[in-house]
Amino acid sequence: MGIAMKAMTGEERKQLIEEIIRMHTDGELTLGMAIRRLRLEVTGFDQETFAQMCGMSIRALYQLETDKGNPTLSTVDSILRKFGLRMGIMGAMRSNRILTSAVKDSSVSECAISRGAKPKGMARHRPASGKSFKAAKKSEADGGTAS
């Protein structure tokens, strides 16, 4: 079943869970990575045991932990509740403090960086000329306005 691990006090367990939450909030861990760490470091269970405990397949747990799956909110909430956690809403900018300060320290101009979105000015737009993006880039590279 589970792997043998050092007995953890309630306080140590609480600190570990808080560290994992902080790392996820700061964008250092994906949701899948956070769940994997919770499973391994807090419970010590292997995937088979934990999946059975959560009422899901090993494959579904693997996909969730590797950020390849598309679990329902109910599934994620059910897993988090096993650790005394629950899903919620948080501001997107909180996780960008590190990135924003890194941008300020470099020669790059400051811009808002948000997970899941391209930085301002980086979105791929179709050229106004009606050309495909690839054709417009080739035309730019050739230094002309050839069609």
C-alpha positions as CSV (number, residue, x, y, z in Angstrom):
1,M,0.0,0.0,0.0
2,G,1.6,3.3,1.1
3,I,5.4,3.8,1.5
4,A,7.0,3.9,4.9
5,M,7.8,7.4,5.9
6,K,8.9,9.4,9.0
7,A,6.0,10.1,11.3
8,M,5.1,13.8,11.0
9,T,3.7,15.8,13.8
10,G,0.5,17.8,13.2
11,E,2.5,21.0,13.2
12,E,5.0,19.7,10.6
13,R,2.1,18.5,8.4
14,K,0.4,21.9,8.7
15,Q,3.7,23.7,7.8
16,L,4.2,21.4,4.8
17,I,0.7,22.0,3.5
18,E,1.1,25.8,3.9
19,E,4.4,25.7,2.0
20,I,2.8,23.8,-0.9
21,I,-0.1,26.3,-0.9
22,R,2.3,29.2,-1.0
23,M,4.3,27.7,-3.8
24,H,1.2,27.1,-5.8
25,T,-0.1,30.6,-5.1
26,D,3.2,32.1,-6.2
27,G,3.1,30.1,-9.4
28,E,6.0,27.8,-8.5
29,L,3.8,24.7,-8.6
30,T,1.0,23.8,-10.9
31,L,-2.2,22.3,-9.4
32,G,-1.1,18.9,-10.5
33,M,2.4,19.3,-8.9
34,A,0.8,20.5,-5.7
35,I,-1.6,17.6,-5.5
36,R,1.3,15.2,-6.2
37,R,3.4,16.7,-3.4
38,L,0.4,16.6,-1.0
39,R,-0.1,12.9,-1.9
40,L,3.6,11.9,-1.5
41,E,4.8,14.2,1.3
42,V,1.7,14.4,3.5
43,T,0.1,11.0,3.1
44,G,3.0,8.9,1.7
45,F,0.5,6.9,-0.4
46,D,1.3,5.5,-3.8
47,Q,-0.9,6.4,-6.7
48,E,-2.9,3.2,-6.5
49,T,-3.8,3.6,-2.8
50,F,-4.6,7.4,-3.1
51,A,-6.7,6.9,-6.3
52,Q,-8.7,4.2,-4.6
53,M,-9.2,6.5,-1.5
54,C,-10.4,9.3,-3.8
55,G,-12.7,7.0,-5.8
56,M,-10.9,7.6,-9.1
57,S,-8.8,5.6,-11.5
58,I,-5.0,5.5,-11.3
59,R,-4.9,6.9,-14.8
60,A,-7.1,9.9,-13.9
61,L,-4.9,10.6,-10.9
62,Y,-1.8,10.4,-13.0
63,Q,-3.2,12.7,-15.6
64,L,-4.3,15.2,-12.9
65,E,-0.8,15.1,-11.2
66,T,0.9,15.6,-14.6
67,D,-1.5,18.5,-15.6
68,K,-2.6,16.4,-18.6
69,G,-6.1,15.6,-17.4
70,N,-9.3,17.7,-17.4
71,P,-10.7,16.8,-13.9
72,T,-14.1,18.2,-12.8
73,L,-14.1,20.9,-10.2
74,S,-15.8,18.4,-7.9
75,T,-13.0,15.9,-8.3
76,V,-10.3,18.5,-7.5
77,D,-12.3,19.8,-4.5
78,S,-12.8,16.3,-3.2
79,I,-9.0,15.6,-3.3
80,L,-8.2,19.0,-1.7
81,R,-10.7,18.4,1.1
82,K,-8.7,15.3,2.2
83,F,-6.0,17.7,3.2
84,G,-8.3,20.1,4.9
85,L,-8.3,22.4,1.9
86,R,-10.9,23.6,-0.6
87,M,-11.0,25.5,-3.9
88,G,-11.4,29.2,-4.0
89,I,-10.9,32.3,-6.0
90,M,-7.8,34.5,-5.7
91,G,-6.4,37.5,-7.5
92,A,-4.3,36.7,-10.5
93,M,-1.7,39.4,-9.8
94,R,-0.7,37.9,-6.5
95,S,1.2,35.1,-8.2
96,N,3.0,37.5,-10.4
97,R,4.9,39.5,-7.7
98,I,8.1,37.6,-8.5
99,L,7.8,38.0,-12.3
100,T,6.9,41.7,-12.0
101,S,9.9,42.5,-9.8
102,A,12.2,40.5,-12.2
103,V,10.8,42.6,-15.1
104,K,11.5,45.8,-13.2
105,D,15.1,44.8,-12.5
106,S,15.8,44.0,-16.2
107,S,16.0,46.2,-19.2
108,V,12.7,44.9,-20.4
109,S,9.8,47.4,-20.1
110,E,7.3,46.6,-17.4
111,C,4.1,44.8,-18.5
112,A,1.4,42.9,-16.7
113,I,2.1,39.2,-16.8
114,S,-0.7,36.8,-16.1
115,R,-0.9,33.0,-16.3
116,G,-2.7,31.7,-19.3
117,A,-2.4,35.0,-21.3
118,K,0.3,36.4,-23.4
119,P,2.0,39.6,-22.2
120,K,0.6,42.8,-23.7
121,G,1.9,43.4,-27.2
122,M,2.7,39.7,-27.7
123,A,-0.6,38.4,-29.1
124,R,-0.5,37.1,-32.6
125,H,-2.8,39.2,-34.8
126,R,-3.7,38.6,-38.4
127,P,-2.0,41.3,-40.5
128,A,-4.4,44.0,-41.8
129,S,-3.3,43.3,-45.4
130,G,-5.3,40.0,-45.4
131,K,-2.1,38.0,-45.8
132,S,-1.5,35.0,-43.5
133,F,0.7,35.7,-40.5
134,K,3.4,33.5,-42.1
135,A,3.3,35.4,-45.4
136,A,3.4,38.7,-43.7
137,K,6.5,37.7,-41.6
138,K,8.2,36.4,-44.8
139,S,7.5,39.7,-46.5
140,E,8.9,41.6,-43.5
141,A,12.0,39.4,-43.5
142,D,12.5,40.1,-47.2
143,G,12.4,43.8,-46.4
144,G,9.7,44.5,-48.8
145,T,5.9,44.6,-49.2
146,A,5.7,41.9,-51.9
147,S,2.4,40.0,-52.0
